[in-house]
Amino acid sequence: MKKKSRHSQRIWALQILYGLDIKNKFDRESVENYCKDFLREKGVLEENYTYELVKGISSQLEMLDANIDKYAIDWKVDRMPVVDRNIIRMAIYEIKNNIPVGVAINEAVRIAKKFGDDDSPSFINGILAQIE
């Protein structure tokens, strides 16, 4: 199988995170099972960036959500659309793990244009633009 781009793997991570989020199942066992099942369906047999993102975001959920709360004035994380909050979590996780801020924001906005609603790209950009 051809190696997937980081962009594609971020989309996969968003899809897995969405499933975990709507079921509120961020425990280690659920993360492992969701990732393995999803990636197996995609024909990916080894751990990859998708797995790294989902595992990392799940393990740092409280810190990521605290960051979102800090910058999302008048918005609570649990009231945000599921897609938006997981795109923001992914971008903050990447920024905190040495992905350049501009790259993380551009990817988040690009994914939001595809999977969010009409307001998602500007909403996500506005929050992420404040991250140090």
C-alpha positions in Angstrom: 0.0 0.0 0.0 1.2 3.5 -0.9 2.2 5.6 2.1 -0.6 8.1 3.0 0.1 11.8 3.4 0.0 13.4 6.8 -3.1 15.3 5.6 -4.9 12.0 4.9 -3.8 10.6 8.2 -5.1 13.7 10.0 -8.5 13.1 8.4 -8.4 9.5 9.5 -7.5 10.7 13.0 -10.5 13.1 13.0 -12.8 10.3 11.9 -11.6 8.1 14.8 -11.7 10.9 17.3 -15.3 11.7 16.2 -16.3 8.2 16.9 -14.6 8.1 20.3 -16.1 11.5 21.2 -19.7 10.8 20.4 -19.5 7.7 22.5 -17.3 9.4 25.1 -14.9 6.5 25.0 -11.4 8.0 25.3 -10.1 5.2 27.5 -7.0 3.4 26.4 -8.7 0.1 25.4 -11.3 2.0 23.2 -8.6 4.1 21.6 -6.6 0.9 20.7 -9.6 -0.9 19.4 -11.0 2.0 17.3 -7.5 2.7 15.8 -6.8 -0.9 15.0 -10.2 -1.6 13.5 -10.3 1.7 11.4 -6.7 1.3 10.1 -7.3 -2.4 9.3 -10.2 -1.3 7.2 -7.9 1.1 5.4 -5.4 -1.6 4.7 -2.8 -0.1 7.2 -1.2 -2.8 9.3 1.4 -0.9 11.2 1.1 2.0 13.6 1.3 5.3 11.8 0.7 9.1 12.3 -3.0 8.5 12.7 -2.5 6.2 15.6 0.1 8.6 17.1 -2.4 11.5 16.9 -5.4 9.6 18.3 -3.4 8.0 21.1 -1.7 11.3 22.0 -4.8 13.4 21.9 -6.7 10.9 24.0 -4.0 10.8 26.7 -3.8 14.6 26.9 -7.5 15.4 26.5 -7.8 17.4 29.8 -4.8 19.6 28.9 -6.0 20.1 25.3 -9.6 21.0 26.5 -8.2 23.4 29.1 -6.3 25.2 26.3 -9.4 25.4 24.2 -11.4 26.8 27.2 -8.6 29.4 27.7 -8.9 30.7 24.1 -12.5 30.0 23.1 -14.1 33.0 24.8 -17.8 32.4 25.5 -17.6 28.8 24.3 -17.3 25.7 26.4 -15.6 22.6 24.8 -18.6 20.4 25.4 -20.9 22.8 23.6 -18.8 23.0 20.4 -19.7 20.9 17.4 -17.9 17.5 17.7 -16.0 18.0 14.4 -14.7 21.5 15.4 -13.5 20.5 18.9 -11.6 17.5 17.6 -10.0 19.5 14.8 -8.9 22.1 17.4 -7.7 19.3 19.8 -5.6 17.9 16.9 -4.1 21.2 16.0 -3.2 22.1 19.6 -1.7 18.7 20.1 0.4 19.1 17.0 1.6 22.6 18.1 2.5 21.3 21.5 4.5 18.5 19.8 6.7 20.5 17.5 4.6 20.9 14.4 5.0 24.5 13.2 2.0 26.6 14.3 1.3 27.8 10.7 1.3 24.2 9.4 -1.1 23.0 12.2 -3.4 26.0 11.7 -3.5 25.6 7.9 -4.2 21.9 8.2 -7.0 22.5 10.7 -8.7 25.1 8.5 -8.3 22.9 5.4 -9.9 20.0 7.2 -12.6 22.2 8.7 -13.5 23.4 5.2 -14.1 19.8 4.2 -15.8 18.4 7.3 -17.1 21.3 9.3 -20.0 23.7 8.7 -19.7 27.1 7.0 -18.5 28.8 10.1 -16.0 26.2 11.2 -12.9 27.4 9.3 -13.1 30.9 10.7 -14.1 29.7 14.2 -11.2 27.3 14.4 -8.7 29.8 12.9 -9.8 32.4 15.5 -9.1 30.0 18.4 -5.9 28.6 17.1 -4.5 32.0 16.1 -4.3 32.8 19.8 -2.2 29.8 20.7 1.3 30.6 21.9 
